[in-house]
Amino acid sequence: MSRKPISRKTHKELRPMTQIAIERAALADPDARPLSSTDVKRMRRTPQAKIIRRALGLTQEEFAKRFRIPLGTLRDWEQGRATPDQPTQAYLIVIARSPEGVQRVLEG
């Protein structure tokens, strides 16, 4: 087997790309076009249970119990094996915005 020689160039000898050169290269690549503002507006953010749970400082077990979500379902969402349906996404948004309010309603 023949191996290619390893480059001995130091960081100082490399020619870094300027920001303009980076942008030109990105725009020239048909597989890596940046999103337009229209694309971004068209996209919807899906609430992520793991981010919400961690922001609240809860374990999976605590979050599932507090908000009455089956623990296995929560784990499936967090590990990407399943995605919440539309009503559940709305519920997660409400939890993220007012966790104490949701807890009061569920306890009341």
Backbone hydrogen bonds, N-H to C=O, Kabsch-Sander energy under -0.5 kcal/mol:
donor,donor_aa,acceptor,acceptor_aa,energy
13,E,10,T,-1.0
14,L,10,T,-0.9
14,L,11,H,-0.7
22,I,18,T,-2.3
23,E,19,Q,-2.3
24,R,20,I,-2.4
25,A,21,A,-2.4
26,A,22,I,-2.3
27,L,23,E,-2.4
28,A,24,R,-1.9
29,D,25,A,-0.9
29,D,26,A,-0.6
32,A,29,D,-1.4
40,V,36,S,-2.2
41,K,37,S,-2.1
42,R,38,T,-1.9
43,M,39,D,-1.3
49,A,47,P,-0.6
52,I,48,Q,-2.1
53,R,49,A,-3.1
54,R,50,K,-2.6
55,A,51,I,-2.3
56,L,52,I,-1.5
57,G,54,R,-1.1
58,L,53,R,-2.1
63,F,59,T,-2.7
64,A,60,Q,-2.7
65,K,61,E,-2.3
66,R,62,E,-2.9
67,F,63,F,-2.3
68,R,65,K,-0.8
69,I,64,A,-2.3
74,L,70,P,-2.4
75,R,71,L,-2.4
76,D,72,G,-2.2
77,W,73,T,-2.4
78,E,74,L,-2.6
79,Q,75,R,-2.1
80,G,77,W,-1.2
81,R,76,D,-1.9
82,A,76,D,-1.4
89,Q,85,D,-2.4
90,A,86,Q,-2.0
91,Y,87,P,-2.1
92,L,88,T,-2.5
93,I,89,Q,-2.0
94,V,90,A,-2.2
95,I,91,Y,-2.5
96,A,92,L,-2.5
97,R,93,I,-2.0
98,S,94,V,-2.7
102,V,98,S,-2.2
103,Q,99,P,-2.2
104,R,100,E,-2.5
105,V,101,G,-2.2
106,L,102,V,-2.5
107,E,103,Q,-2.1
108,G,104,R,-1.8
